[in-house]
């Protein structure tokens, strides 16, 4: 009996241990199975997950009139401009202008001390009067037959010499004044009252700002495109899209610089508001004859890479390959063209291709196509496209970051990338 009791106890312990092991195996198997199921579900989710559509701005490609041009960098100068200097030495007695004053032609700008010259001129005039009187007396004596020819000749020569002396001293006295050679605007005075000026000392600059000239250079290959009288537009640091000043070509240098292979061009531009200043840096564009039916895009639409220039074209998504076709109806009506009767149509019956079209009010899915293009000329924020796209294509102009071929997109054209953000906010 004791052996039988020990045997039963052993069996009980074995069964308990076996149950625990089976339970542990089931628990571990369940955990492993759950992890495998979870990983498989995650992989399937990400494999079938559709990324959200990226928002882009687009433009429809349309043929338009294109105004080509030759662009360059120019320097502004006044048509008439000079730095005024004194012709003779002296002490500054009076300054008759102030900075940025508009002065008339022959206006007196500066007066040097001329006391000595005035005294010399007064003495010369008195001597001239005396000599003229002596000449008249000699002529009268000659008429009466009393005077000799030698006396008359001497009196005439003396009177002529004294008159020349008066003119000389008057010219010296005039040099003590600095006058404006033409009407214009004076700059900042470079002298002070009481200052001694040597001959040739610079006093002030005088510029006629009503009409400006612009000097610029173009490559020799573009020289045949230019001619006298062509329209020229200028911009002040705003780029080629903002050129408010218009003028015309007035001179083309007949010689090409052999060192730089450039030719010098000069244009004249009206400056009624005085916004152009001599020495100013400007953007220059010479407008060439207009060309019709040119395909152009905003420059923001063009992306450059190591493989070439490309754009993103928005197109409707194609139906997936192998998609199930609409099931045929069990009962088909006879063809009306064969039987001559009109097929019956139920009010709620839809065409067979209705399943392929989006429901009413639902927009079709749009995807991107990366298209390589051949760009051409650029003008006013636009670039000419020679190859790669056609009229009617919808091209992305903003939001190209992180785009790729075949990506779903949503079009939002409320933002125009060709205009500054502050202007768009004001319009909204």
C-alpha positions, 0 to 999 in steps of 0.5 A, spaced: 500 500 500 505 505 501 508 503 494 501 504 491 500 511 494 507 513 492 506 512 485 499 515 485 503 522 488 508 521 483 503 521 477 499 527 480 506 531 480 507 529 473 500 531 471 501 538 474 508 539 471 505 537 465 500 542 465 504 548 467 509 546 461 503 546 456 500 552 459 507 556 459 507 553 451 500 556 450 502 563 453 509 563 449 506 561 443 500 566 443 505 572 445 509 570 439 503 569 434 500 576 436 507 579 435 507 576 428 500 578 427 502 585 429 508 585 425 504 583 419 498 587 420 503 593 420 507 591 414 500 590 410 498 597 413 504 601 411 504 597 404 497 599 402 497 606 406 496 612 401 500 618 403 496 625 404 496 629 397 501 635 397 498 642 396 501 645 390 499 651 386 499 651 378 498 654 372 495 652 365 500 653 359 498 658 354 501 661 348 502 668 349 506 674 346 513 674 348 518 680 348 525 678 348 530 683 350 538 684 351 539 685 359 545 688 362 548 692 367 549 700 366 551 706 370 547 713 370 550 719 369 547 726 367 547 728 360 550 735 362 554 734 368 561 738 370 565 739 377 566 747 377 572 750 379 575 757 379 579 760 374 583 764 378 586 765 385 583 769 391 579 769 397 572 767 398 568 773 399 560 770 398 557 763 396 551 765 393 548 757 392 546 752 397 546 744 397 541 741 392 539 748 389 536 748 382 540 754 378 539 758 372 544 758 366 549 764 367 547 764 375 553 767 379 555 762 384 561 764 387 564 771 388 572 772 390 575 778 393 576 783 387 577 789 390 584 790 387 582 788 380 576 793 381 581 799 382 585 797 377 579 797 372 577 804 374 584 806 373 584 803 366 577 806 364 580 813 366 586 812 362 582 810 356 577 816 357 583 821 357 586 817 351 580 817 347 580 825 348 587 826 346 585 822 340 579 826 338 583 832 339 588 830 334 583 828 329 580 835 330 587 838 329 588 834 323 582 836 320 584 843 320 591 842 317 595 843 324 596 836 326 601 831 323 599 824 321 604 822 326 601 825 332 594 822 330 597 815 329 600 816 336 594 818 339 590 812 335 594 807 338 594 810 345 587 810 345 586 803 342 591 800 347 588 803 353 581 800 351 584 793 350 587 794 357 580 796 360 577 789 356 583 785 360 582 788 367 574 786 366 576 779 364 580 778 370 574 781 374 569 777 371 574 771 373 573 773 380 566 770 379 564 763 378 557 762 374 553 756 372 555 754 364 548 751 364 541 750 368 541 744 373 542 742 380 548 744 384 551 739 390 554 740 396 559 746 397 566 744 397 569 751 400 567 756 406 567 763 406 574 766 407 577 760 404 583 762 399 582 758 393 588 756 388 587 756 381 583 750 379 580 749 386 573 745 385 567 748 388 561 744 387 558 739 382 553 741 377 548 736 374 542 737 369 538 731 372 532 732 367 535 727 362 540 722 364 544 717 360 546 710 361 552 707 359 552 699 359 556 694 355 553 687 351 557 681 348 559 682 341 554 676 339 548 681 341 550 687 337 546 685 331 540 685 335 541 693 337 540 699 333 539 706 334 532 708 337 530 702 340 526 702 347 530 701 353 528 700 360 531 701 367 530 698 374 533 700 380 535 694 384 528 691 383 530 686 378 528 685 371 520 685 373 520 692 375 523 697 370 519 703 371 524 708 367 523 708 359 528 711 354 532 710 347 539 708 345 542 714 342 549 711 341 553 704 339 560 704 339 563 702 332 569 698 336 569 692 340 573 692 345 578 686 343 580 685 351 573 684 353 569 682 347 564 687 349 561 693 345 559 700 349 552 702 348 549 709 351 542 710 352 538 717 354 532 716 359 527 722 361 528 723 369 522 728 371 521 726 378 529 726 379 529 718 381 535 717 377 542 719 380 549 720 377 553 714 378 547 710 380 547 702 378 541 700 374 538 694 371 538 695 363 533 691 358 533 693 351 526 691 348 526 687 341 521 686 337 515 682 340 514 674 338 507 671 338 505 664 340 511 663 345 510 658 351 512 661 357 512 659 365 513 662 371 521 661 373 518 658 380 516 652 376 522 650 373 527 646 377 534 644 375 538 638 377 544 634 375 540 630 370 537 637 367 531 642 368 524 639 369 517 641 371 511 637 375 505 636 370 498 635 374 494 630 371 488 625 372 490 619 376 489 613 371 485 607 373 489 601 377 491 595 372 486 589 373 481 593 376 474 589 375 470 591 369 462 593 371 458 586 371 454 585 365 446 585 367 443 578 367 438 580 362 440 585 356 435 589 352 435 588 344 439 592 340 435 598 337 439 599 331 438 592 329 430 591 331 428 598 330 425 599 336 427 604 342 430 600 348 427 601 354 430 605 360 429 605 367 429 612 370 434 610 375 438 606 370 445 609 369 450 608 363 455 602 364 461 607 364 458 611 370 462 606 375 469 609 372 467 616 373 467 620 380 461 621 383 457 628 382 461 633 386 467 629 387 474 631 384 478 626 380 484 624 383 490 628 381 497 625 380 504 628 378 508 627 372 515 629 372 517 632 365 524 634 363 524 640 359 528 645 355 528 652 357 530 658 353 530 665 354 528 669 361 524 675 361 520 679 367 520 672 372 518 668 366 522 663 362 521 660 355 520 653 354 522 650 348 521 642 349 517 638 353 510 641 355 504 643 350 499 648 351 493 646 356 498 642 361 497 644 368 504 645 371 506 646 378 509 653 380 509 653 387 510 647 393 515 643 389 519 641 395 519 633 397 514 632 390 516 626 386 513 622 380 506 619 381 505 623 387 497 625 389 496 632 389 491 637 391 491 644 387 490 651 391 491 657 386 489 662 392 497 664 392 500 666 386 508 665 387 510 671 382 507 676 386 510 678 393 506 676 399 504 683 402 501 684 396 497 678 396 495 679 403 492 686 401 488 683 396 485 678 400 
